[in-house]
Amino acid sequence: MAASRAAPPRRRPRLLLQLLPLLLLPAPSDGLGHSAELAFAVEPSDDVAVPGQPVMLGCKVEGTPPVRITWRKNGVELADSTHSTVLANGSLMIRHFLLDGGGGHSDEGDYECVAQNRFGLVVSRKARIQAATMSDFHVHPQATVGEEGGVARFQCQIHGLPKPLITWEKNRVPVDTDNERYTLLPKGVLQITGLRAEDSGVFHCVASNIASVRVSHGARLTVTGSGSGAYKEPTILVGPENLTLTVHQTAVLECVATGNPRPIVSWSRLDGRPIGVEGIQVLGTGNLIISDVTVQHSGVYVCAANRPGTRVRRTAQGRLVVQAPAEFVQHPQSISRPAGTTAMFTCQAQGEPPPHVTWLKNGQVLGPGGHVRLKNNNRHVRGVTLTISGIGPEDEAIYQCVAENSAGSSQASARLTVLWAEGLPGPPLNVQAVPVSSTEVRVSWTEPLVNTREIIGYVLHIRKAADPPELEYQEAVSKSTFQHLVSDLEPSTAYSFYIKAYTPRGASSASAPTLASTLGEAPAPPPLSARVLGSSTLQLLWEPWPRLAQHEGGFKLFYRPASKAAFTGPILLPGTVSSYNLSQLDPTAVYEVKLLAYNQHGDGNATVRFMSLRGAAERTALSPPCDCRKEEATNQTSTTGIVIGIHIGVTCIIFCVLFLLFGQRGRVLLCKDVENQLSPPQGPQSQRDPGILAPNGAGRAERGLLGRDGKRVDMKELEQLFPRAGALQPHPRPTQDPEALALCEVTQLSMLPLRGLSLLEEMPSEALPPQDVGPGLPSEGPAAQPAPSGP
């Protein structure tokens, strides 16, 4: 996507200011946050039913009469029958709850109350109805032997709906719950501390709910004589289990520890937060009970058994997860909007785990598409914004936001009223879009068939065909104009257009959308840089353009010694490549490198660079740095040393200035002797207007210093590599030396006139009539022939 361009911000003409009041009409204020026309006062709730017994599901609706109430089971409407009936108040009565485990009719399932009036339809939250059951014990209590003063523990487990109530019997007599040594935990655990001989006996677990009562196998407790009293390390017999609960339930975290002396049990949170005191109690010798749990109680709890008076301790931990049903923190609001404008509803819900939010229109799931957009807002709470653009009579309905998670669901509703004024114009007709260039499309239309006298303007809606509707933007057009040129578009891109007519009373419905694609164009010149990898290797670097591969494109690379006419190339490279190494180069030569991008529309303009391998290293050798402070730093041990250091520093500075002055002059003089070696082949006089620098076939004088690719040529680069002959005073020609190239590369010649400097404009040989060599240039050698190959 490197070649893509972001759409610029649009400036709306003043006409939009006239249309703005129509887009911002407020909804009538009824003082209610929810829909006043139709809303639930009572919704059905989850329940557990006993087979054969009646079940009542409550539902109460407030709204403008008449209101029709029906029920759905698992998404299918229930018909009135002798088995189930909708009462006058809207509640559902199931006379005899049925449970058929063989695949026949069953009344178990998810039930919804559905209310409808002339304004629309709403659906209640889902209420799950399940049959009361009781399974067999899958964990029976086990026989136990304990020492006097020790600890005994019995446990049983059984599943049932609703959750069974667990009690215990000893020798067929209910256990005395007033005995402080006996602790009964809700999850089916009996703990006995400080064992005595009279605690011996047979214990049974009794489970009961509305479905049944079951009794476990018996387990005998045998209490032996007291122990030896020897020291025993603290030991945690049973630690806390991982629990997942819903808010307002009770959490029981068990911790049973033994040891001699008896250990002290304490609780903490792994994250260091305080457990608190409200709703917290310790049951028995170390069980933590948290009543009315909230989401804030979620965390890892650590039980520690400490030997009194020491730091000896043992720990065990368990995780508590508290879920919360979905609840709304922002309800959607009922609104009224003129036809043709945009309506927006927002709802936000929270819960644990985070709820899933969906939208319904008159009880049917509403998904994105067409003029309906859904946008998630998941910053701190879960929310979805519903946007309906270009509303019409068919969009008038009751919209519901439904939030649901594993702990429960919730719903909120709002009504959309479409204000449809009489005499509004129809939609604009015959909308056509014709591409004009790679960045422009001309859109035309004809005025609506009816009610055109009050039209004050048109609004053109534009977006990329592949973009979601929320990225659409608009441009306003005068009422007397039936075409508009849309600019600042992207090349080779499909766009969607539709248009509306506006009057002081509102907007027309939208015209039929039309699609058009902008024309393609050759790619822009790629940026090009280089670095030296070795004495004869140069690495070229540029940005990859993966989009070129989508348009049958890539890169073309050309290079040549600047003193030669023929290019090596083209070297074809894919659009995903971002570098190429030129090897076996002449270290003493200057190279001209061209890189261009191409696609199915042709070759783009080239980026031109002149490069040398020896410049950087030789510049360092010719101009060694002067570090005067280092010299001064060695003479700071005495007053005499300081004085001597000052003299040395001043001398060093003077020497550096003289060295730079004479060195600069010497390098300028040396450049004259290298000019013939570096000068490229010259073209005829007619191709060399004074003041024009046109490498790679530039245009005429009006293009100034622009190359064939339309980019400005780096003047310093060319002046360093091709100094003008005759610009300096005559000077004896020095011996040719490769170092002279580097000297010229660093010489600053920006003050020299350029009228005598030009490069060959590449033309067919027959287009070059013989001409005299222009003034100011060396005339030795024949005129250069055009390059046999080139980009």
C-alpha positions in Angstrom: 0.0 0.0 0.0 3.0 2.3 -0.3 1.6 3.8 -3.4 -1.8 4.6 -2.0 -2.9 8.0 -1.0 -5.2 9.0 1.8 -8.2 10.9 0.7 -7.7 14.6 1.6 -10.1 16.4 3.9 -13.1 17.7 2.0 -14.2 21.3 2.0 -18.0 21.5 1.9 -19.4 24.4 -0.1 -21.6 26.9 1.6 -24.6 25.1 0.4 -24.1 22.5 3.1 -24.6 25.2 5.7 -28.1 25.7 4.4 -28.8 21.9 4.5 -27.4 21.4 8.0 -30.5 22.4 10.0 -32.4 19.7 8.1 -29.8 17.1 9.3 -30.0 18.1 12.9 -33.7 18.2 13.7 -34.1 17.1 17.4 -36.4 14.3 18.3 -39.6 15.2 20.2 -38.9 15.2 23.9 -41.1 12.9 25.8 -39.0 12.7 29.0 -38.4 9.0 28.7 -35.1 7.3 28.0 -36.8 4.2 26.5 -39.4 3.8 23.9 -42.7 5.3 25.2 -44.7 3.6 22.5 -43.8 0.0 23.5 -41.6 -1.3 26.3 -41.5 -4.2 28.8 -42.4 -3.5 32.4 -41.9 -7.2 33.5 -39.8 -9.7 31.6 -39.7 -13.5 32.1 -36.9 -14.9 34.2 -35.1 -18.3 34.4 -36.9 -21.0 36.3 -36.8 -24.7 37.3 -40.0 -26.6 36.8 -41.3 -29.9 38.3 -42.5 -32.3 35.6 -46.3 -32.6 35.8 -46.7 -29.3 37.7 -47.8 -25.9 36.2 -45.3 -23.2 35.2 -46.0 -19.5 34.9 -43.8 -17.1 32.9 -44.4 -13.4 33.6 -44.6 -10.7 31.0 -46.0 -7.2 31.2 -45.9 -4.6 28.4 -46.5 -0.9 28.4 -47.4 0.9 25.2 -49.9 2.5 22.9 -52.8 0.1 22.4 -53.7 -2.1 20.9 -50.8 -4.4 21.9 -50.6 -8.0 20.7 -48.5 -10.4 22.9 -47.2 -13.7 21.7 -44.5 -16.1 22.9 -41.6 -17.8 21.2 -39.9 -21.1 22.3 -36.3 -21.5 21.0 -37.1 -18.8 18.4 -40.4 -20.4 17.1 -43.7 -18.8 17.8 -46.0 -20.8 20.2 -49.6 -21.3 19.1 -52.3 -21.2 21.7 -53.4 -24.7 22.8 -54.8 -26.6 25.7 -51.2 -27.2 26.9 -50.0 -23.6 27.0 -52.0 -20.4 27.0 -51.2 -16.6 26.9 -53.1 -15.0 29.7 -54.8 -11.6 29.5 -51.9 -9.9 31.3 -49.4 -11.3 28.8 -48.0 -14.1 31.0 -47.6 -17.6 29.6 -49.2 -20.5 31.5 -48.0 -24.1 30.9 -50.5 -26.3 32.6 -48.5 -29.5 32.9 -44.8 -29.2 32.4 -43.5 -32.1 30.3 -40.1 -33.7 30.2 -39.5 -36.3 27.6 -36.1 -37.8 27.6 -36.8 -40.0 24.6 -36.8 -37.2 22.0 -40.5 -36.4 22.1 -42.2 -33.2 23.2 -40.5 -31.3 26.0 -41.2 -28.0 27.6 -37.6 -27.3 28.4 -36.0 -24.4 26.4 -35.6 -20.7 25.9 -38.7 -18.6 26.0 -39.2 -15.0 24.8 -42.2 -12.7 25.2 -43.0 -10.8 21.9 -45.1 -7.5 22.0 -46.3 -5.7 18.9 -48.4 -2.6 18.1 -48.7 -0.1 15.3 -45.2 1.4 16.0 -43.3 -1.9 15.8 -42.3 -5.0 17.6 -40.1 -5.8 20.7 -38.7 -9.1 22.1 -38.0 -9.7 25.8 -34.9 -11.2 27.2 -34.5 -15.0 27.0 -35.8 -17.0 30.0 -34.4 -20.6 30.3 -36.8 -23.1 31.7 -35.3 -26.4 32.9 -36.8 -29.5 34.6 -36.0 -30.2 38.2 -33.8 -33.2 38.5 -31.8 -35.2 41.0 -29.0 -37.6 40.1 -27.5 -40.3 42.1 -24.5 -39.6 44.4 -21.3 -39.7 42.5 -19.2 -39.2 45.6 -20.2 -41.0 48.8 -18.7 -40.3 52.3 -15.8 -42.6 53.3 -15.1 -44.3 56.6 -12.6 -42.3 58.7 -10.3 -43.0 61.7 -9.1 -40.1 63.8 -7.3 -39.4 67.1 -8.9 -37.6 70.0 -8.4 -33.9 69.5 -7.8 -34.4 65.8 -9.9 -33.5 62.7 -12.4 -35.6 60.7 -13.9 -34.7 57.4 -16.7 -36.3 55.3 -17.8 -35.3 51.8 -20.5 -36.2 49.4 -21.3 -34.9 45.9 -24.5 -35.0 43.9 -25.9 -33.0 40.9 -29.5 -31.6 40.8 -31.7 -28.8 39.6 -32.2 -26.7 41.6 -29.0 -27.2 43.6 -29.7 -29.8 46.3 -29.7 -28.8 50.0 -27.2 -31.1 51.9 -27.7 -32.1 55.5 -26.0 -34.8 57.6 -27.2 -37.6 59.9 -25.3 -39.4 62.6 -26.8 -42.8 63.5 -29.9 -41.8 61.5 -30.3 -38.6 63.6 -29.7 -35.1 62.2 -26.4 -33.7 63.2 -26.6 -31.0 65.9 -25.7 -27.9 64.0 -25.4 -25.9 67.3 -22.3 -27.9 68.2 -19.4 -25.6 67.5 -17.1 -28.5 66.7 -19.4 -29.6 63.8 -19.1 -27.4 60.6 -21.5 -28.1 57.6 -20.4 -26.5 54.4 -23.0 -25.8 51.6 -21.1 -27.8 49.1 -21.6 -31.1 51.0 -18.8 -31.2 53.5 -18.9 -32.1 57.2 -16.0 -31.1 59.3 -15.5 -32.3 62.9 -12.7 -30.7 65.0 -11.4 -31.6 68.5 -12.6 -35.2 68.1 -14.0 -37.0 71.1 -15.0 -40.6 71.7 -18.7 -39.7 71.6 -18.2 -38.5 67.9 -17.9 -42.1 66.8 -20.8 -43.4 64.7 -22.2 -43.9 61.2 -22.8 -40.7 59.1 -25.1 -40.3 56.1 -25.4 -37.5 53.6 -28.9 -36.4 52.8 -29.6 -34.3 49.5 -33.0 -32.8 48.8 -34.6 -30.4 46.3 -38.1 -30.0 44.7 -37.5 -33.1 42.5 -36.4 -35.7 45.1 -34.7 -36.6 48.3 -31.7 -39.0 48.3 -29.6 -40.5 51.1 -25.9 -41.6 50.6 -24.2 -44.7 51.8 -23.1 -44.7 55.5 -19.6 -43.9 56.6 -18.2 -44.9 60.0 -16.1 -42.6 62.1 -13.8 -44.3 64.6 -12.1 -42.1 67.3 -9.0 -43.7 68.9 -7.1 -42.7 72.0 -5.1 -39.4 72.2 -1.9 -39.1 70.3 1.6 -39.0 71.8 1.7 -35.2 71.8 4.9 -35.2 69.6 5.5 -32.2 67.3 3.9 -32.4 63.9 4.6 -30.0 61.0 1.6 -27.9 59.9 -0.3 -29.7 57.1 -3.2 -28.6 54.9 -5.4 -31.6 54.4 -7.9 -29.8 52.1 -7.3 -26.5 50.3 -9.7 -24.2 48.4 -11.1 -25.3 45.1 -11.5 -23.2 41.9 -15.0 -21.7 41.9 -17.1 -20.0 39.2 -20.1 -18.2 40.6 -22.6 -15.5 39.6 -23.0 -12.3 41.4 -25.0 -12.4 44.7 -24.2 -16.1 45.3 -22.2 -17.3 48.3 -18.6 -18.5 47.9 -17.2 -21.2 50.3 -13.5 -21.6 50.3 -12.5 -24.6 52.4 -9.2 -24.9 54.3 -8.6 -27.8 56.7 -5.2 -27.9 58.5 -3.6 -30.2 61.1 -0.5 -30.2 63.1 0.8 -30.2 66.7 0.6 -27.6 68.1 -2.6 -26.8 66.2 -1.8 -24.4 63.3 -3.4 -21.0 62.9 -5.2 -20.6 59.5 -5.2 -17.2 57.8 -6.4 -16.0 54.4 -5.0 -13.5 51.9 -5.3 -12.5 48.2 -2.4 -13.4 45.8 -2.6 -9.9 44.3 -2.1 -8.2 47.7 -5.5 -6.5 47.8 -7.4 -6.7 51.1 -10.2 -9.2 51.4 -12.4 -6.8 53.3 -14.8 -7.4 56.1 -18.3 -6.8 54.7 -20.0 -10.1 53.9 -16.9 -12.1 55.0 -16.8 -14.7 57.8 -14.7 -17.6 58.9 -16.6 -20.8 59.4 -15.2 -23.5 61.7 -11.5 -23.4 62.1 -10.5 -21.8 58.8 -13.2 -21.9 56.1 -13.7 -18.6 54.3 -17.3 -17.6 53.5 -18.0 -14.7 51.1 -21.7 -13.8 51.0 -23.3 -11.8 48.1 -20.2 -12.0 45.9 -19.5 -9.3 43.3 -17.1 -9.1 40.4 -14.6 -7.4 42.6 -14.3 -10.5 44.7 -12.8 -12.4 41.7 -9.1 -13.4 42.3 -6.8 -16.0 43.7 -7.2 -16.7 47.5 -4.4 -18.2 49.5 -4.9 -20.3 52.7 -1.9 -20.3 55.0 -1.4 -22.7 58.0 1.1 -21.2 60.5 2.8 -22.9 63.4 2.1 -20.7 66.4 5.1 -18.4 67.4 7.2 -19.3 64.3 7.4 -18.6 60.6 6.8 -22.2 59.6 3.8 -22.2 57.3 2.1 -24.2 54.5 -0.1 -22.7 51.8 -2.8 -23.7 49.3 -4.7 -21.5 46.9 -7.8 -21.5 44.7 -9.2 -19.1 42.1 -12.6 -17.5 42.5 -14.3 -16.3 39.3 -17.5 -14.2 39.6 -19.6 -13.6 36.6 -22.1 -10.8 36.1 -25.0 -10.8 33.7 -25.1 -8.2 31.0 -26.5 -4.8 32.0 -26.8 -1.5 30.1 -24.8 1.6 31.0 -26.2 3.5 28.1 -29.7 2.8 26.6 -30.6 3.7 23.0 -32.9 6.7 22.7 -36.0 7.1 20.6 -35.5 9.7 17.8 -37.3 11.4 15.0 -35.4 12.3 11.8 -36.4 13.7 8.4 -36.5 11.3 5.5 -33.2 11.1 3.6 -31.1 12.0 6.6 -29.1 9.7 9.0 -30.3 8.1 12.2 -27.9 6.8 14.9 -28.5 4.7 17.9 -25.9 3.8 20.6 -26.0 1.3 23.4 -23.3 0.2 25.8 -23.4 -2.8 28.1 -21.1 -4.3 30.7 -20.8 -7.7 32.3 -18.4 -10.5 33.1 -17.5 -12.0 30.8 -17.9 -9.1 28.4 -21.3 -9.4 26.7 -22.0 -9.8 23.0 -24.2 -7.0 21.6 -26.6 -7.4 18.7 -29.3 -5.2 17.2 -32.9 -6.2 16.3 -35.3 -4.4 14.0 -38.9 -5.3 14.9 -37.6 -8.5 16.5 -35.4 -9.6 13.6 -31.6 -9.7 13.8 -30.1 -6.7 12.0 -26.8 -7.0 10.2 -24.6 -4.5 8.3 -25.2 -3.9 4.7 -26.7 -1.4 2.3 -27.4 1.8 4.3 -27.1 0.1 7.7 -23.7 0.3 9.5 -22.7 -1.3 12.8 -19.6 0.0 14.6 -18.1 -1.7 17.7 -17.0 0.5 20.6 -15.0 -1.7 22.9 -13.0 0.7 25.1 -14.2 0.2 28.6 -17.6 -1.4 28.0 -19.0 -3.3 25.1 -21.1 -1.2 22.8 -22.3 -1.1 19.2 -23.4 2.0 17.4 -26.2 1.5 14.8 -26.2 4.1 11.9 -28.9 4.1 9.2 -28.2 6.6 6.4 -30.7 7.9 3.9 -33.7 6.8 6.0 -37.0 6.2 4.4 -40.5 5.0 5.5 -39.3 1.4 5.5 -36.8 2.2 8.2 -39.5 3.3 10.7 -39.5 0.6 13.4 -38.5 -0.3 16.9 -34.9 -1.1 17.3 -33.6 -3.3 20.2 -30.1 -3.6 21.6 -29.6 -7.1 23.1 -26.6 -7.8 25.3 -25.9 -11.4 26.3 -23.2 -13.4 28.1 -23.0 -16.7 29.9 -24.4 -15.2 33.1 -27.6 -13.8 31.5 -29.0 -11.3 28.9 -30.7 -7.9 28.8 -32.4 -5.8 26.2 -33.3 -2.2 25.6 -35.4 -0.7 22.8 -35.9 2.6 21.0 -38.1 3.8 18.2 -37.2 5.5 14.9 -39.8 7.9 13.5 -39.2 9.1 9.9 -40.6 12.6 9.3 -41.8 12.5 5.7 -42.9 15.9 4.5 -45.4 16.3 1.7 -44.2 17.4 -1.6 -40.6 16.2 -1.3 -38.8 15.6 -4.7 -38.2 12.2 -6.0 -34.7 10.7 -6.3 -32.4 12.2 -9.0 -32.4 10.2 -12.2 -29.9 8.9 -14.8 -26.9 9.1 -12.5 -23.8 8.4 -14.6 -20.1 8.5 -13.6 -17.4 8.8 -16.3 -13.6 8.7 -15.5 -11.8 11.8 -16.7 -8.2 11.0 -15.5 -6.4 9.0 -13.0 -7.6 11.2 -10.2 -11.0 12.6 -11.5 -14.4 11.3 -12.3 -17.3 13.4 -13.8 -20.7 12.6 -12.3 -23.9 13.7 -14.1 -27.6 13.3 -13.4 -31.0 14.7 -14.3 -33.5 16.3 -11.9 -36.3 14.3 -10.2 -39.5 13.8 -12.0 -41.8 15.5 -9.4 -41.6 18.4 -6.9 -38.6 20.1 -8.3 -39.5 23.7 -7.7 -38.3 23.9 -4.0 -35.0 22.1 -4.6 -32.1 24.2 -3.0 -29.3 21.9 -4.0 -27.9 18.4 -4.4 -25.5 16.4 -2.2 -23.2 13.9 -3.9 -22.1 10.9 -1.7 -18.7 9.4 -2.5 -16.7 6.4 -1.3 -14.4 3.8 -2.5 -16.3 0.7 -3.6 -14.2 -1.5 -1.3 -14.6 0.7 1.8 -17.2 0.4 4.4 -20.1 2.9 4.3 -18.8 4.9 7.3 -15.9 6.1 5.2 -18.3 7.9 2.8 -17.9 11.6 2.3 -20.2 14.2 0.6 -19.9 17.2 -1.7 -22.6 19.8 -2.2 -23.7 21.0 -5.7 -25.8 23.9 -6.8 -29.4 23.3 -7.8 -28.7 24.6 -11.3 -25.8 22.2 -11.9 -26.4 18.6 -13.1 -22.8 17.5 -13.2 -19.9 17.6 -10.9 -16.2 16.8 -11.2 -14.9 14.8 -8.3 -11.2 15.2 -7.9 -8.4 14.0 -5.6 -9.2 10.4 -6.2 -6.8 7.5 -6.4 -5.6 6.0 -9.7 -7.0 2.6 -10.8 -9.6 2.6 -8.0 -13.4 1.9 -8.1 -15.7 4.4 -6.5 -19.4 4.4 -5.7 -21.6 7.5 -6.2 -25.2 8.4 -5.4 -27.0 11.7 -5.0 -29.9 13.3 -3.1 -32.0 16.4 -3.8 -32.6 18.8 -0.8 -35.5 21.2 -0.1 -36.2 23.3 3.0 -38.5 20.6 4.2 -36.1 17.6 3.8 -34.2 15.4 1.4 -35.3 13.1 -1.3 -34.6 9.5 -1.3 -31.2 8.4 -2.6 -30.7 7.8 -6.3 -29.6 4.4 -7.5 -25.8 4.1 -6.9 -23.4 4.0 -9.8 -19.8 2.7 -10.0 -16.8 4.1 -11.9 -13.1 3.4 -11.8 -10.4 6.1 -12.2 -8.0 5.7 -15.1 -4.6 4.2 -14.4 -1.3 5.9 -14.6 2.4 5.0 -14.6 4.0 4.9 -11.2 5.8 7.9 -9.6 9.7 8.0 -9.5 10.9 5.8 -6.7 13.3 7.3 -4.1 16.8 5.9 -4.5 19.9 5.8 -2.3 23.1 3.8 -2.2 25.9 2.6 0.1 29.3 1.1 -0.5 29.7 -2.6 0.3 33.3 -3.1 -0.9 36.0 -1.8 -3.2 34.0 -2.7 -6.3 30.4 -3.3 -5.0 27.6 -0.7 -4.6 24.2 -1.5 -3.0 21.2 0.4 -4.3 18.3 0.9 -1.9 14.7 2.0 -2.4 11.2 1.4 -0.9 9.4 -1.7 -2.0 6.0 -1.2 -3.7 3.9 -4.5 -3.3 1.0 -2.8 -5.1 3.0 -2.9 -8.3 2.6 -6.7 -8.5 -1.1 -6.3 -8.5 -0.9 -4.2 -11.7 1.6 -6.3 -13.6 4.5 -4.1 -12.6 7.9 -3.9 -11.0 11.2 -1.9 -11.3 13.6 -1.3 -14.1 17.3 -0.6 -13.3 19.9 0.9 -15.7 23.5 2.0 -15.0 26.6 3.0 -17.0 29.9 4.7 -16.4 29.2 8.4 -16.8 31.9 8.7 -19.6 30.2 6.1 -21.8 27.1 6.3 -23.9 25.5 2.8 -23.5 23.5 1.8 -20.4 23.5 -1.7 -19.0 19.9 -2.8 -18.6 17.1 -2.9 -18.1 17.4 -5.2 -15.1 13.8 -6.2 -14.3 13.0 -6.5 -10.6 9.7 -7.3 -8.9 7.8 -4.7 -6.9 8.5 -6.4 -3.6 12.3 -6.0 -4.0 13.9 -3.1 -2.2 17.7 -3.4 -3.0 20.1 -4.5 -5.7 23.9 -4.9 -5.6 26.0 -3.6 -8.5 29.3 -5.6 -8.5 32.6 -5.6 -10.4 32.5 -1.8 -10.7 35.5 0.4 -11.6 36.5 2.1 -8.3 37.9 5.1 -10.3 34.8 5.7 -12.4 31.6 7.8 -11.8 28.4 5.9 -12.5 25.0 7.1 -13.6 22.2 5.0 -12.2 18.5 5.1 -13.2 15.6 3.4 -11.4 12.0 3.6 -12.6 8.8 1.8 -11.7 6.4 0.4 -14.3 2.9 -1.1 -14.5 0.4 -2.0 -17.2 0.1 1.7 -18.0 3.7 2.0 -18.9 7.0 3.2 -17.5 7.1 5.9 -14.8 9.6 8.7 -14.7 13.1 7.6 -13.6 15.1 8.6 -10.6 18.7 9.5 -11.6 21.8 9.4 -9.4 25.5 9.8 -10.0 27.6 7.7 -7.7 31.3 6.9 -7.0 33.0 4.2 -4.9 36.1 6.1 -3.8 34.8 9.4 -2.6 34.1 8.8 1.1 37.4 7.1 2.0 39.6 9.6 0.1 37.8 12.6 1.6 38.8 11.3 5.0 42.5 10.8 3.9 42.8 14.2 2.3 41.2 16.2 5.2 42.4 14.6 8.5 40.6 16.1 11.5 42.4 18.5 13.8 41.9 17.7 17.5 43.3 20.7 19.3 41.7 20.0 22.6 43.4 16.6 22.8 46.8 18.4 22.5 45.8 20.9 25.2 44.6 18.2 27.6 48.1 16.8 28.0 49.5 19.9 29.5 47.4 20.8 32.5 49.7 19.7 35.4 51.2 23.1 36.2 51.1 26.8 35.3 53.9 26.3 32.9 52.1 23.4 31.3 49.0 25.6 30.9 50.9 28.3 29.1 52.6 25.8 26.8 49.3 24.2 26.1 47.8 27.6 25.1 50.6 28.2 22.6 50.3 24.7 21.2 46.6 25.1 20.8 46.9 28.4 19.0 49.6 27.0 16.7 47.4 24.0 15.9 44.4 26.1 15.0 46.5 28.3 12.7 48.0 25.2 11.0 44.5 23.7 10.5 43.2 26.9 8.9 46.2 27.1 6.5 45.9 23.5 5.7 42.2 23.8 4.8 42.8 26.9 2.6 45.7 25.5 0.6 44.1 22.1 0.4 40.9 23.5 -1.0 42.7 25.5 -3.6 44.8 22.5 -4.6 41.7 20.4 -5.1 40.0 23.0 -7.3 43.1 23.2 -9.5 43.4 19.5 -9.8 39.8 19.2 -11.1 40.7 20.9 -14.4 43.1 18.1 -15.3 40.4 15.5 -14.8 37.6 17.2 -16.7 38.3 15.5 -20.0 38.2 12.1 -18.4 34.9 12.8 -16.7 33.1 14.8 -19.4 30.3 12.8 -21.0 29.9 12.7 -24.8 28.6 16.0 -26.1 25.7 16.6 -28.4 25.2 19.2 -31.2 25.1 22.9 -30.4 21.3 23.0 -31.0 20.8 20.6 -28.1 22.6 22.8 -25.6 20.8 26.0 -24.7 22.7 28.1 -22.2 21.5 27.6 -18.7 19.8 24.3 -19.4 20.9 21.2 -17.5 18.9 18.3 -18.9 20.2 14.8 -18.1 18.4 11.8 -19.5 16.7 13.8 -22.3 15.2 16.8 -20.5 12.9 19.3 -22.3 13.6 22.9 -23.3 14.4 26.0 -21.4 11.0 26.4 -19.9 11.5 23.2 -17.9 14.5 24.8 -16.1 16.4 22.3 -14.1 14.0 19.4 -14.4 15.0 16.0 -15.8 12.9 13.8 -18.1 11.1 12.5 -15.1 9.9 15.9 -14.1 12.1 15.9 -10.9 14.7 18.5 -10.0 18.2 17.4 -10.7 20.7 17.7 -7.8 23.0 20.6 -9.1 25.7 20.1 -6.5 26.0 16.4 -7.5 26.5 17.3 -11.2 28.8 20.2 -10.5 31.1 18.0 -8.3 31.2 15.2 -10.9 31.3 17.4 -14.1 33.2 20.7 -13.5 32.9 23.1 -16.4 35.9 23.1 -18.7 37.5 26.5 -19.1 36.0 27.9 -15.9 39.4 27.9 -14.3 42.7 29.6 -15.3 45.1 27.5 -17.4 47.1 25.2 -15.3 49.6 22.5 -16.2 48.0 19.1 -16.5 49.0 16.8 -13.6 49.6 13.2 -13.9 46.4 11.2 -14.1 45.7 9.7 -10.7 42.6 7.8 -9.5 42.7 10.1 -6.4 41.9 13.1 -8.6 38.3 11.8 -8.9 37.7 12.0 -5.2 39.3 15.4 -5.1 36.7 16.7 -7.6 33.9 15.0 -5.8 34.4 17.1 -2.7 35.2 20.4 -4.5 32.5 23.0 -4.1 32.0 24.6 -7.5 28.5 26.1 -7.0 29.9 29.6 -8.0 30.9 28.4 -11.5 28.5 29.4 -14.4 26.6 26.4 -16.0 26.0 27.8 -19.4 28.7 25.7 -20.9 27.6 22.4 -19.3 25.1 20.0 -20.7 24.6 16.3 -21.1 23.6 14.5 -24.2 19.9 14.4 -24.9 19.1 10.9 -26.1 17.7 11.1 -29.6 17.8 8.8 -32.7 21.0 9.3 -34.6 19.2 10.7 -37.6 17.8 13.5 -35.5 21.3 14.8 -34.7 22.6 17.1 -37.5 26.3 17.8 -37.4 27.1 20.9 -35.4 30.2 22.6 -34.1 31.0 21.9 -30.5 29.8 24.7 -28.3 32.1 27.2 -26.7 33.5 26.5 -23.3 33.8 22.7 -23.9 36.8 20.7 -25.0 36.6 19.8 -28.7 38.8 16.7 -28.7 37.1 13.5 -29.9 34.1 13.0 -32.2 30.6 13.8 -31.1 29.1 11.0 -29.0 26.5 8.7 -30.6 23.1 8.2 -28.8 22.9 5.3 -26.3 21.9 2.1 -28.0 19.8 1.2 -25.0 18.0 3.2 -22.3 15.0 3.2 -20.2 
